[in-house]
Amino acid sequence: MVLGALTYPLSAQKIGGQGAVTLAGTLTRDGGVRGAHVVETNVSPPEARAILEKEALKNFTQWRADAGPREQPIQVTFKFVIDDSIPLGLGGVSRTELALPGQVVIRQRVH
């Protein structure tokens, strides 16, 4: 599975936006994602909802998997978490955890 670049939008960070966005779509026979749409969103504050949905959809539609014999449904939850326990240093201030195909967690240090 190849994913697009995972980022925590700066505009969401600035307003303390975090939460989960669940998406669904179809994994096509050629390995792409078709028909991606939001199934559920649990984000606060409400102003961050559209920002985080847009970022999750952008990433999800860039996924590429090995070709398969048939199309199949796929659902994934992107969790955006502000985590100030991430140490500053060479590794940057962002961490991504993958539990594919069902979950992607993006942790971002803000302070």
C-alpha positions, 0 to 999 in steps of 0.5 A: 500500500502506498499512501500520499503525504500525511500532514496535519493542516496548520490551520487546524493546529492553530485552532486546536482542531483534532478528532476522527474522520471516517471515510469509505470508498471502493478499492478498484482492481487497479489499486486506486480508490474510487468514490471516497466519501465521509461516513462520520466525523467527530472533530472539535472545535466545529470550525476544524471539521471541514479542514480535517475532512478535506485533508483526510479525503485528499490523502485517501484518494492518493492511496495505491494498492497492488492490483486485485482480482475484484473491487472491494469496499474499504473504510478507514478512520483518520485520527488527528491528535494534538500531542505535546508529549512528542519530543522536539528534536531531529525527528520533527514534531509529527508522528504517524501511526498506521494500522492499515487498512482501517486506521491512520493516526497523525499526532502533532506537537503544537507548542 
